[in-house]
Amino acid sequence: MTTNVADETTGLEQLDVQDKGEGPVAAAIIAGGIGAFALGLFTILAEASASFKTFATLNEGVGGLSGKAVFTVVVWLASWAALHLALRTKTFDVRKAMTIALVLVAVGVLATIPPIFTMFAAAE
């Protein structure tokens, strides 16, 4: 019976482990930020456009939130898939991905705060 025991002198080559790029991780992180941004964008669109608000009402009991949530998940999954395909073999700085995602999340969250999204309300 063979056991793989790693100590401080053991390298990746000796453990038969391949070092992979951080592209897929960065893709997932950035896609999360894109999803948060999309929710903020859909919130503003629903407030600014009566036709979008009607379009986004997938369930009468839930109202426009039903469509905004579904559309957000679709954007998040599509962006994750696209970014994963684009970055899967690349090295991408995870700190840079976190910065991008945090900015997108901040803008998305701000867009869902009532005093912000009501500024875009359509004139009645």
JODA-V184074 format. One record per backbone hydrogen bond with DSSP energy under -0.5 kcal/mol. CO is the residue of the C=O (numbers start at 1). NH is the residue of the N-H. If there is no record, write none. Layout:
# JODA-V184074
CO_NH + CO_NH
This chain:
# JODA-V184074
3_5 + 4_6 + 7_10 + 11_15 + 12_16 + 12_17 + 13_16 + 18_20 + 22_26 + 23_27 + 24_28 + 25_29 + 26_30 + 27_31 + 28_32 + 29_33 + 30_34 + 31_35 + 32_36 + 33_37 + 34_38 + 35_39 + 36_40 + 37_41 + 38_42 + 39_43 + 40_44 + 41_45 + 42_46 + 43_47 + 44_48 + 45_49 + 47_122 + 49_53 + 50_54 + 51_55 + 52_56 + 54_57 + 56_58 + 56_67 + 59_62 + 59_63 + 62_65 + 63_58 + 63_59 + 63_66 + 63_67 + 64_68 + 65_69 + 66_70 + 67_71 + 68_72 + 69_73 + 70_74 + 71_75 + 72_76 + 73_77 + 74_78 + 75_79 + 76_80 + 77_81 + 78_82 + 79_83 + 80_84 + 81_85 + 82_86 + 83_87 + 84_88 + 87_90 + 90_23 + 90_92 + 93_97 + 94_98 + 95_99 + 96_100 + 97_101 + 98_102 + 99_103 + 100_104 + 101_105 + 102_106 + 103_107 + 104_108 + 105_109 + 106_110 + 107_111 + 108_112 + 109_112 + 110_113 + 113_116 + 113_117 + 114_118 + 116_119 + 117_120 + 118_121
